[in-house]
Amino acid sequence: MTANDDDMLGTLEKRLGRLHARQRLGIEKDHEAQVFGQGLNFFHLENATLSHSLIHGALMLTGLYWRGLSNTAKVELKHNRIVARELPTPFDGFTILHISDVHVEMSEAAMARVAELLRGQSHDSRSTSR
């Protein structure tokens, strides 16, 4: 374990507790080993030399490539109001900006849409340390 791994483990242990942090890192290590050709399931199609070209070609032939590409730019902005009686007073009215599942390597149009949607949106930038 490197110093960086120790730092990560320490941070995770503070957030998740010792048992859950170690379980999470173990799961990630096992998954990495499988994807990179170790363990019982050593063959993964995505690691085959021509797999990306074959998949791309199949998607182009079926027309699904262009449909998927246009769908990536259909980013949505959702507002969720959460009411919790146990919420500490300083967080009353607190607005959180949460961005997830943005695959920036896949679509510049999606990133442009995210920037467009976020223009003029307000959120609290306070942070708390754990």
DSSP file with accessible surface (Angstrom, degrees, kcal/mol):
  #  RESIDUE AA STRUCTURE BP1 BP2  ACC     N-H-->O    O-->H-N    N-H-->O    O-->H-N    TCO  KAPPA ALPHA  PHI   PSI    X-CA   Y-CA   Z-CA
    1    1 A M              0   0  147      0, 0.0     2,-0.1     0, 0.0     0, 0.0   0.000 360.0 360.0 360.0 130.2    0.0    0.0    0.0
    2    2 A T     >  -     0   0   81      1,-0.1     4,-2.3     4,-0.0     5,-0.2  -0.346 360.0-102.7 -86.7 173.0    1.4    3.4   -1.0
    3    3 A A  H  > S+     0   0   70      1,-0.2     4,-2.3     2,-0.2     5,-0.2   0.894 125.0  53.6 -61.4 -38.0    1.2    6.6    0.9
    4    4 A N  H  > S+     0   0  110      1,-0.2     4,-2.4     2,-0.2    -1,-0.2   0.901 107.9  49.9 -63.3 -41.1   -1.5    7.8   -1.4
    5    5 A D  H  > S+     0   0   66      2,-0.2     4,-2.8     1,-0.2    -2,-0.2   0.894 109.3  51.9 -62.9 -40.4   -3.5    4.6   -0.7
    6    6 A D  H  X S+     0   0   85     -4,-2.3     4,-2.6     2,-0.2    -2,-0.2   0.908 109.7  49.1 -62.7 -41.8   -3.1    5.2    3.0
    7    7 A D  H  X S+     0   0  105     -4,-2.3     4,-2.4     2,-0.2    -2,-0.2   0.924 112.8  47.5 -61.6 -45.2   -4.4    8.7    2.6
    8    8 A M  H  X S+     0   0   79     -4,-2.4     4,-2.8     2,-0.2     5,-0.2   0.928 112.4  49.0 -63.4 -44.3   -7.4    7.4    0.6
    9    9 A L  H  X S+     0   0   12     -4,-2.8     4,-2.8     1,-0.2    -2,-0.2   0.927 111.1  50.3 -61.7 -43.5   -8.1    4.7    3.2
   10   10 A G  H  X S+     0   0   27     -4,-2.6     4,-1.9     2,-0.2    -1,-0.2   0.924 112.1  47.3 -61.3 -43.1   -7.9    7.2    6.0
   11   11 A T  H  X S+     0   0   80     -4,-2.4     4,-1.7     1,-0.2    -2,-0.2   0.935 114.2  46.6 -64.5 -45.5  -10.3    9.6    4.3
   12   12 A L  H  X>S+     0   0   33     -4,-2.8     4,-3.7     1,-0.2     5,-0.6   0.884 108.8  55.2 -65.3 -38.6  -12.7    6.8    3.5
   13   13 A E  H  X5S+     0   0   48     -4,-2.8     4,-1.7    -5,-0.2    -1,-0.2   0.888 107.3  50.4 -62.8 -37.1  -12.5    5.4    7.0
   14   14 A K  H  <5S+     0   0  171     -4,-1.9    -1,-0.2    -5,-0.2    -2,-0.2   0.886 119.6  36.7 -65.5 -38.4  -13.5    8.8    8.4
   15   15 A R  H  <5S+     0   0  144     -4,-1.7    -2,-0.2    -5,-0.1    -1,-0.2   0.882 135.1  18.0 -81.9 -40.2  -16.5    9.0    6.0
   16   16 A L  H  <5S-     0   0   81     -4,-3.7     4,-0.4     1,-0.2    -3,-0.2   0.606 106.5-106.5-110.1 -17.2  -17.7    5.4    5.9
   17   17 A G     X< -     0   0   32     -4,-1.7     4,-2.2    -5,-0.6     5,-0.2  -0.063  40.5 -78.5  95.9 155.3  -16.2    3.7    9.0
   18   18 A R  H  > S+     0   0  155      1,-0.2     4,-2.1     2,-0.2     5,-0.2   0.925 125.9  46.7 -59.0 -49.0  -13.3    1.2    9.0
   19   19 A L  H  > S+     0   0  112      1,-0.2     4,-2.3     2,-0.2    -1,-0.2   0.951 115.4  43.7 -62.2 -50.5  -15.2   -1.9    7.9
   20   20 A H  H  > S+     0   0  109     -4,-0.4     4,-2.6     1,-0.2    -1,-0.2   0.866 111.9  53.9 -67.1 -35.4  -17.1   -0.3    5.0
   21   21 A A  H  X S+     0   0    0     -4,-2.2     4,-2.4     2,-0.2    -1,-0.2   0.942 111.2  45.1 -63.5 -45.7  -14.1    1.6    3.7
   22   22 A R  H  X S+     0   0  106     -4,-2.1     4,-2.1    -5,-0.2    -2,-0.2   0.888 112.9  51.2 -67.2 -36.7  -12.0   -1.6    3.5
   23   23 A Q  H  X S+     0   0   98     -4,-2.3     4,-2.5    -5,-0.2    -1,-0.2   0.933 110.2  49.8 -63.4 -44.9  -14.9   -3.5    1.9
   24   24 A R  H  X S+     0   0  120     -4,-2.6     4,-2.2     1,-0.2    -2,-0.2   0.926 111.7  46.7 -61.7 -45.7  -15.3   -0.7   -0.7
   25   25 A L  H  X S+     0   0   39     -4,-2.4     4,-2.4     1,-0.2    -1,-0.2   0.888 111.5  52.8 -64.9 -35.9  -11.6   -0.7   -1.6
   26   26 A G  H  X S+     0   0   29     -4,-2.1     4,-2.5    -5,-0.2    -2,-0.2   0.917 108.3  50.0 -64.5 -42.2  -11.6   -4.5   -1.8
   27   27 A I  H  X S+     0   0   98     -4,-2.5     4,-2.4     1,-0.2    -2,-0.2   0.929 111.9  48.1 -61.4 -45.4  -14.6   -4.5   -4.2
   28   28 A E  H  X S+     0   0   78     -4,-2.2     4,-2.5     2,-0.2    -2,-0.2   0.912 111.1  50.4 -63.8 -40.3  -12.8   -1.9   -6.4
   29   29 A K  H  X S+     0   0  156     -4,-2.4     4,-2.2     2,-0.2    -2,-0.2   0.924 111.5  48.1 -64.5 -43.2   -9.6   -4.0   -6.4
   30   30 A D  H  X S+     0   0  106     -4,-2.5     4,-2.1     2,-0.2    -1,-0.2   0.913 112.1  49.5 -63.1 -43.2  -11.4   -7.2   -7.3
   31   31 A H  H  X S+     0   0  117     -4,-2.4     4,-2.5     2,-0.2     5,-0.2   0.931 110.3  50.2 -63.0 -44.5  -13.3   -5.4  -10.2
   32   32 A E  H  X S+     0   0  120     -4,-2.5     4,-2.1     1,-0.2    -1,-0.2   0.914 108.9  52.3 -59.1 -42.8  -10.1   -3.9  -11.5
   33   33 A A  H  <>S+     0   0   26     -4,-2.2     5,-3.0     1,-0.2    -1,-0.2   0.913 111.0  47.6 -61.9 -40.6   -8.4   -7.3  -11.5
   34   34 A Q  H ><5S+     0   0   79     -4,-2.1     3,-1.5     3,-0.2    -2,-0.2   0.934 111.3  49.5 -66.7 -45.3  -11.3   -8.8  -13.5
   35   35 A V  H 3<5S+     0   0   23     -4,-2.5    -1,-0.2     1,-0.3    -2,-0.2   0.872 110.2  51.4 -64.2 -34.4  -11.4   -6.1  -16.1
   36   36 A F  T 3<5S-     0   0  142     -4,-2.1    -1,-0.3    -5,-0.2    -2,-0.2   0.080 128.8 -89.3 -96.6  26.0   -7.6   -6.3  -16.6
   37   37 A G  T < 5S+     0   0   38     -3,-1.5     2,-0.3     1,-0.3    -3,-0.2   0.735  87.9 115.0  85.8  24.6   -7.6  -10.1  -17.2
   38   38 A Q      < +     0   0  120     -5,-3.0    -1,-0.3     3,-0.2     3,-0.2  -0.773  52.2  33.2-118.3 167.6   -7.1  -11.6  -13.8
   39   39 A G  S    S-     0   0   59     -2,-0.3     3,-0.2     1,-0.2    -9,-0.0  -0.291 107.6 -47.6  85.0-171.6   -9.4  -13.7  -11.7
   40   40 A L  S    S+     0   0  176      1,-0.2     2,-1.2     2,-0.1    -1,-0.2   0.883 131.7  53.2 -68.3 -41.0  -12.0  -16.3  -12.9
   41   41 A N        +     0   0   90     -3,-0.2    -1,-0.2     1,-0.2    -4,-0.2  -0.689  66.6 157.2 -97.4  82.7  -13.6  -14.2  -15.5
   42   42 A F        +     0   0  142     -2,-1.2     2,-0.6    -3,-0.2    -1,-0.2   0.639  46.8  79.3 -88.9 -12.8  -10.5  -13.2  -17.5
   43   43 A F        +     0   0  132     -3,-0.2     2,-0.4    -7,-0.0     3,-0.1  -0.844  50.8 173.5-101.3 124.6  -12.1  -12.4  -20.9
   44   44 A H    >   -     0   0   31     -2,-0.6     3,-2.0    -9,-0.1     4,-0.4  -0.988  28.2-144.9-128.5 122.2  -13.8   -9.0  -21.3
   45   45 A L  G >  S+     0   0  101     -2,-0.4     3,-1.8     1,-0.3     6,-0.2   0.856  98.4  62.8 -53.0 -38.5  -15.0   -8.0  -24.8
   46   46 A E  G 3  S+     0   0   87      1,-0.3    -1,-0.3     5,-0.1     6,-0.2   0.700 100.1  54.6 -65.4 -16.2  -14.1   -4.3  -24.1
   47   47 A N  G <  S+     0   0   81     -3,-2.0    -1,-0.3     4,-0.1    -2,-0.2   0.535  81.7 111.8 -92.6  -7.0  -10.4   -5.3  -23.8
   48   48 A A  S X  S-     0   0   35     -3,-1.8     3,-1.0    -4,-0.4     4,-0.5  -0.396  77.1-120.2 -67.1 145.7  -10.3   -7.0  -27.2
   49   49 A T  T 3  S+     0   0  139      1,-0.3     3,-0.3     2,-0.1     4,-0.2   0.888 108.0  29.0 -56.1 -46.0   -8.2   -5.2  -29.8
   50   50 A L  T 3> S+     0   0  113      1,-0.2     4,-2.6     2,-0.1    -1,-0.3   0.384  89.6 104.0 -99.1   5.1  -10.9   -4.6  -32.4
   51   51 A S  H <> S+     0   0    4     -3,-1.0     4,-2.9     1,-0.2     5,-0.3   0.898  79.8  50.3 -59.5 -41.8  -13.9   -4.5  -30.1
   52   52 A H  H  > S+     0   0  133     -4,-0.5     4,-2.6    -3,-0.3    -1,-0.2   0.922 113.0  46.5 -64.7 -40.6  -14.3   -0.7  -30.2
   53   53 A S  H  > S+     0   0   84     -4,-0.2     4,-2.6     2,-0.2    -1,-0.2   0.911 114.0  48.3 -66.6 -41.9  -14.2   -0.6  -34.0
   54   54 A L  H  X S+     0   0  121     -4,-2.6     4,-2.5     2,-0.2    -2,-0.2   0.925 114.0  45.4 -64.8 -44.8  -16.6   -3.5  -34.2
   55   55 A I  H  X S+     0   0   81     -4,-2.9     4,-2.5    -5,-0.2     5,-0.2   0.935 113.5  49.9 -64.8 -44.7  -19.1   -2.0  -31.8
   56   56 A H  H  X S+     0   0   83     -4,-2.6     4,-2.3    -5,-0.3    -2,-0.2   0.936 112.2  48.4 -58.8 -46.2  -18.8    1.4  -33.5
   57   57 A G  H  X S+     0   0   29     -4,-2.6     4,-2.6     1,-0.2    -1,-0.2   0.914 111.1  49.5 -62.0 -43.5  -19.4   -0.2  -36.9
   58   58 A A  H  X S+     0   0   53     -4,-2.5     4,-1.9     1,-0.2     6,-0.3   0.911 111.6  48.9 -63.8 -40.8  -22.4   -2.2  -35.7
   59   59 A L  H  X>S+     0   0   66     -4,-2.5     6,-1.9     1,-0.2     5,-0.9   0.887 111.6  49.7 -66.7 -37.0  -24.0    1.0  -34.1
   60   60 A M  H ><5S+     0   0   70     -4,-2.3     3,-0.6    -5,-0.2    -2,-0.2   0.925 110.2  50.7 -65.9 -44.6  -23.4    2.9  -37.3
   61   61 A L  H 3<5S+     0   0  158     -4,-2.6    -1,-0.2     1,-0.2    -2,-0.2   0.858 113.8  44.0 -62.7 -36.7  -25.0    0.2  -39.5
   62   62 A T  H 3<5S-     0   0   92     -4,-1.9    -1,-0.2    -5,-0.2    -2,-0.2   0.577 109.3-121.0 -85.7  -9.9  -28.1    0.0  -37.3
   63   63 A G  T <X5S+     0   0   37     -4,-0.8     4,-1.2    -3,-0.6    -3,-0.2   0.433  83.2 115.5  84.7  -1.7  -28.4    3.8  -37.0
   64   64 A L  H  >< +     0   0   88     -5,-0.9     4,-2.7    -6,-0.3     5,-0.2   0.758  61.8  68.1 -73.9 -22.5  -28.2    3.6  -33.2
   65   65 A Y  H  > S+     0   0   72     -6,-1.9     4,-2.4     1,-0.2    -1,-0.2   0.959 104.0  41.4 -60.9 -50.1  -24.9    5.6  -33.2
   66   66 A W  H  > S+     0   0  146     -7,-0.3     4,-2.3     2,-0.2    -1,-0.2   0.877 114.3  52.5 -69.1 -35.5  -26.5    8.8  -34.3
   67   67 A R  H  X S+     0   0  164     -4,-1.2     4,-2.0     2,-0.2    -1,-0.2   0.931 111.6  46.4 -64.3 -44.6  -29.5    8.3  -32.1
   68   68 A G  H  X S+     0   0   32     -4,-2.7     4,-1.5     2,-0.2    -2,-0.2   0.908 110.4  53.5 -63.6 -40.4  -27.2    7.8  -29.1
   69   69 A L  H  X S+     0   0   63     -4,-2.4     4,-0.6    -5,-0.2     3,-0.3   0.924 110.4  46.2 -62.8 -41.8  -25.1   10.8  -30.0
   70   70 A S  H >< S+     0   0   62     -4,-2.3     3,-0.8     1,-0.2    -1,-0.2   0.866 108.9  56.6 -69.7 -33.4  -28.2   13.1  -30.1
   71   71 A N  H >< S+     0   0   77     -4,-2.0     3,-1.5     1,-0.2    -1,-0.2   0.811  95.0  66.2 -66.6 -28.6  -29.5   11.6  -26.8
   72   72 A T  H 3< S+     0   0   44     -4,-1.5    -1,-0.2    -3,-0.3    -2,-0.2   0.798  98.1  53.8 -65.1 -25.1  -26.2   12.6  -25.0
   73   73 A A  T << S+     0   0   31     -3,-0.8     2,-1.4    -4,-0.6    -1,-0.3   0.472  82.3  92.8 -88.0  -0.3  -27.1   16.3  -25.5
   74   74 A K    <   +     0   0  139     -3,-1.5     2,-0.2    -4,-0.2    -1,-0.2  -0.355  57.8 165.2 -90.1  57.5  -30.5   15.9  -23.9
   75   75 A V        -     0   0   39     -2,-1.4     2,-0.3    35,-0.1    -2,-0.0  -0.524  21.2-151.4 -75.5 139.3  -29.2   16.9  -20.5
   76   76 A E        -     0   0  141     -2,-0.2     2,-0.5     2,-0.0    -2,-0.0  -0.854  10.3-145.1-115.3 151.2  -31.9   17.7  -18.0
   77   77 A L        -     0   0   64     -2,-0.3     2,-0.4     2,-0.0    37,-0.0  -0.965  22.8-173.2-112.2 122.7  -32.0   20.0  -15.0
   78   78 A K        -     0   0  145     -2,-0.5     2,-0.5     2,-0.0    -2,-0.0  -0.958  14.2-152.2-120.2 139.8  -34.1   18.7  -12.1
   79   79 A H        -     0   0  142     -2,-0.4     2,-0.5     2,-0.0    -2,-0.0  -0.946  13.6-173.1-109.0 125.0  -35.0   20.5   -8.9
   80   80 A N        -     0   0  136     -2,-0.5     2,-0.5     2,-0.0    -2,-0.0  -0.981  11.9-152.0-121.0 121.9  -35.7   18.3   -5.9
   81   81 A R        -     0   0  223     -2,-0.5     2,-0.5     2,-0.0    -2,-0.0  -0.810  13.3-164.7 -92.9 126.4  -37.0   19.8   -2.7
   82   82 A I        -     0   0  143     -2,-0.5     2,-0.5     2,-0.0    -2,-0.0  -0.955   3.8-165.4-116.0 125.8  -36.0   17.8    0.4
   83   83 A V        +     0   0  117     -2,-0.5     2,-0.4     2,-0.0    -2,-0.0  -0.951  14.2 167.5-112.9 124.8  -37.7   18.3    3.7
   84   84 A A    >   -     0   0   41     -2,-0.5     3,-1.3     1,-0.1    -2,-0.0  -0.966  28.1-157.0-140.5 120.5  -36.0   16.9    6.8
   85   85 A R  T 3  S+     0   0  240     -2,-0.4    -1,-0.1     1,-0.3    -2,-0.0   0.814  96.4  57.8 -64.2 -28.9  -37.0   17.8   10.4
   86   86 A E  T 3  S+     0   0  160      2,-0.1    -1,-0.3     3,-0.0     3,-0.1   0.470  76.8 123.8 -82.2  -0.9  -33.5   16.7   11.6
   87   87 A L    <   -     0   0   79     -3,-1.3     5,-0.1     1,-0.1    -3,-0.0  -0.410  69.6-114.1 -64.1 127.3  -31.8   19.2    9.4
   88   88 A P    >   -     0   0   72      0, 0.0     3,-2.1     0, 0.0     4,-0.3  -0.325  26.4-113.6 -61.1 145.1  -29.5   21.6   11.4
   89   89 A T  G >  S+     0   0  124      1,-0.3     3,-2.1     2,-0.2    -2,-0.1   0.840 112.1  63.6 -51.5 -41.7  -30.7   25.2   11.3
   90   90 A P  G 3  S+     0   0   86      0, 0.0    -1,-0.3     0, 0.0    -3,-0.0   0.765 103.1  51.8 -59.3 -19.8  -27.7   26.5    9.3
   91   91 A F  G X  S+     0   0   60     -3,-2.1     3,-2.2     2,-0.1     2,-0.3   0.430  76.2 123.8 -97.5   3.5  -28.8   24.3    6.4
   92   92 A D  T <  S+     0   0  134     -3,-2.1     3,-0.1    -4,-0.3    -3,-0.0  -0.461  88.7   7.6 -63.9 122.7  -32.4   25.5    6.3
   93   93 A G  T 3  S+     0   0   63     -2,-0.3    -1,-0.3     1,-0.3     2,-0.1   0.533  93.1 156.8  81.5   5.1  -32.9   26.8    2.7
   94   94 A F    <   -     0   0   49     -3,-2.2     2,-0.5     1,-0.1    -1,-0.3  -0.393  31.0-149.2 -65.5 134.9  -29.5   25.4    1.6
   95   95 A T        -     0   0   66     -2,-0.1    29,-2.5    -3,-0.1     2,-0.4  -0.944   9.3-162.4-112.7 124.5  -29.3   24.7   -2.1
   96   96 A I        -     0   0  131     -2,-0.5     2,-0.6    27,-0.2    29,-0.1  -0.883   8.7-150.8-107.8 133.6  -27.0   21.9   -3.3
   97   97 A L        -     0   0   67     -2,-0.4     2,-0.5    27,-0.3    26,-0.1  -0.916  19.8-178.5-101.1 117.6  -25.8   21.6   -6.9
   98   98 A H        -     0   0  145     -2,-0.6     2,-0.5     2,-0.0    -2,-0.0  -0.980   6.3-174.3-121.7 122.1  -25.3   18.0   -7.8
   99   99 A I        +     0   0   91     -2,-0.5     2,-0.3     3,-0.0     3,-0.1  -0.968  15.5 164.6-116.1 127.4  -24.0   17.0  -11.2
  100  100 A S        +     0   0   66     -2,-0.5     3,-0.1     1,-0.1    -2,-0.0  -0.963  47.9  22.3-142.3 161.0  -23.8   13.3  -12.1
  101  101 A D        +     0   0  137     -2,-0.3     2,-0.8     1,-0.2    -1,-0.1   0.808  68.5 151.0  56.6  36.4  -23.4   10.9  -15.0
  102  102 A V        -     0   0   48     -3,-0.1     2,-1.3   -27,-0.0    -1,-0.2  -0.876  30.7-162.8 -97.6 110.1  -21.8   13.5  -17.2
  103  103 A H    >>  +     0   0  101     -2,-0.8     3,-2.1     1,-0.2     4,-0.9  -0.687  11.8 178.3 -95.2  83.0  -19.5   11.6  -19.6
  104  104 A V  T 34 S+     0   0   83     -2,-1.3     3,-0.2     1,-0.3    -1,-0.2   0.778  74.5  61.7 -61.3 -27.8  -17.4   14.5  -20.8
  105  105 A E  T 34 S+     0   0  144      1,-0.2    -1,-0.3    -3,-0.1     3,-0.1   0.646 105.8  49.2 -73.9  -9.8  -15.2   12.3  -23.0
  106  106 A M  T <4 S+     0   0  115     -3,-2.1     2,-0.3     1,-0.2    -1,-0.2   0.751 114.3  23.8-101.4 -27.7  -18.2   11.3  -25.0
  107  107 A S     X  -     0   0    9     -4,-0.9     4,-1.5    -3,-0.2    -1,-0.2  -0.837  36.3-175.9-153.4 112.5  -20.1   14.5  -26.0
  108  108 A E  H  > S+     0   0  177     -2,-0.3     4,-2.4     1,-0.2     5,-0.2   0.842  96.2  60.0 -68.4 -31.8  -19.1   18.1  -26.3
  109  109 A A  H  > S+     0   0   53      1,-0.2     4,-2.2     2,-0.2    -1,-0.2   0.892 102.8  51.4 -63.7 -38.4  -22.8   18.8  -27.0
  110  110 A A  H  > S+     0   0   11      2,-0.2     4,-2.4     1,-0.2    -1,-0.2   0.920 110.2  48.4 -64.8 -41.5  -23.7   17.5  -23.6
  111  111 A M  H  X S+     0   0   68     -4,-1.5     4,-2.4     2,-0.2    -2,-0.2   0.897 110.4  50.9 -66.9 -39.1  -21.1   19.7  -21.9
  112  112 A A  H  X S+     0   0   61     -4,-2.4     4,-2.3     1,-0.2    -1,-0.2   0.911 110.6  50.3 -63.4 -39.0  -22.3   22.7  -23.8
  113  113 A R  H  X S+     0   0   79     -4,-2.2     4,-2.7     2,-0.2    -2,-0.2   0.903 108.7  51.5 -66.1 -40.6  -25.9   21.9  -22.6
  114  114 A V  H  X S+     0   0   16     -4,-2.4     4,-2.2     2,-0.2    -2,-0.2   0.949 110.9  47.9 -60.5 -47.6  -24.7   21.5  -19.0
  115  115 A A  H  X S+     0   0   49     -4,-2.4     4,-1.2     1,-0.2    -2,-0.2   0.916 112.3  49.9 -60.3 -40.9  -23.1   24.9  -19.2
  116  116 A E  H  < S+     0   0  105     -4,-2.3     3,-0.4     1,-0.2    -1,-0.2   0.922 112.2  46.9 -63.9 -44.7  -26.2   26.4  -20.7
  117  117 A L  H  < S+     0   0   31     -4,-2.7    -1,-0.2     1,-0.2    -2,-0.2   0.847 112.1  50.1 -66.6 -34.4  -28.5   25.0  -18.1
  118  118 A L  H >< S+     0   0   47     -4,-2.2     3,-2.2    -5,-0.2    -1,-0.2   0.685  81.0 110.4 -82.6 -16.4  -26.3   26.1  -15.2
  119  119 A R  T 3< S+     0   0  178     -4,-1.2     3,-0.1    -3,-0.4    -3,-0.0  -0.372  93.1   7.6 -59.1 122.4  -26.0   29.7  -16.4
  120  120 A G  T 3  S+     0   0   82      1,-0.3    -1,-0.3    -2,-0.2     2,-0.3   0.391  96.2 130.5  87.1  -5.6  -27.9   31.7  -13.9
  121  121 A Q    <   -     0   0   78     -3,-2.2     2,-0.4    -4,-0.0    -1,-0.3  -0.596  46.1-147.4 -79.5 142.3  -28.6   28.9  -11.4
  122  122 A S        +     0   0   98     -2,-0.3     2,-0.3    -3,-0.1   -26,-0.0  -0.858  23.9 161.4-112.8 146.7  -27.8   29.7   -7.8
  123  123 A H        -     0   0   89     -2,-0.4     2,-0.3   -26,-0.1   -27,-0.2  -0.969  42.3 -96.5-152.8 160.2  -26.5   27.3   -5.2
  124  124 A D        -     0   0   52    -29,-2.5   -27,-0.3    -2,-0.3   -30,-0.0  -0.662  24.2-165.9 -82.2 138.0  -24.7   27.5   -1.8
  125  125 A S        +     0   0  110     -2,-0.3    -1,-0.1   -29,-0.1     2,-0.1   0.232  44.2 126.9-108.0  12.1  -21.0   27.2   -2.0
  126  126 A R        -     0   0  132      1,-0.0     2,-0.4     2,-0.0    -2,-0.1  -0.403  42.5-160.4 -65.1 146.0  -20.4   26.6    1.7
  127  127 A S        -     0   0  113     -2,-0.1     2,-0.4     2,-0.0    -2,-0.1  -0.944   8.0-152.1-128.1 153.6  -18.5   23.5    2.5
  128  128 A T        -     0   0  101     -2,-0.4     2,-0.3     0, 0.0    -2,-0.0  -0.952  13.6-135.8-121.2 143.1  -18.1   21.5    5.7
  129  129 A S              0   0  122     -2,-0.4    -2,-0.0     1,-0.0     0, 0.0  -0.766 360.0 360.0 -97.3 147.0  -15.2   19.5    6.7
  130  130 A R              0   0  210     -2,-0.3  -115,-0.1     0, 0.0  -116,-0.0  -0.621 360.0 360.0 -95.9 360.0  -15.7   16.0    8.1
